[in-house]
Amino acid sequence: MGINWTNILYLVVGALIGFCSSIGIEKVKKFWEEKDQEEKNKNMLKAIEKEIEEGIERSKGLIEFLENKKFSFSRIYTEYWTSTNAMLAQNIDDIEILNLLHRIYYRFDLINFNMEKDRFGVGAAFAKEYINEIKNNYEKFKNKIIKI
């Protein structure tokens, strides 16, 4: 009995077809996973956009209280950013977006820090001092995420 080269050829061709199909399927899966992640990123950035808007409004409220010689005991909500920043850092290619978010939330955190230490006037004064910077960074952020 000799070697049946036809059967070996069929096995090799079948193996190559199977291998190429596996690679193709993996590429398609990866493509759709990336598309899904892009959509998740957009949704997270939209939610962060809303959180920043609320933070700016809260900061304006703190400033208004300060100017009227009143105090507010509430903080700026930053929990969504806190819960998503690591994921965004891994999945956002535009480093400028992350830098802008860091600058915005750094100011919010410093305002909140003073509020937590019962230094309400200091927190409000800090908001007053940095509100324009926060707004400018927010506008730059919005312009960046429009392009995503």
ZICORQUI-V299475 format. One record per run of one state. SS is the DSSP state (hx for helix, st for strand, lp for the rest). FROM is the first residue (numbers start at 1). LEN is the number of residues. If there is no record, write none. Layout:
SS&FROM&LEN + SS&FROM&LEN
This chain:
lp&1&4 + hx&5&63 + lp&68&11 + hx&79&13 + lp&92&3 + hx&95&22 + lp&117&3 + hx&120&27 + lp&147&2
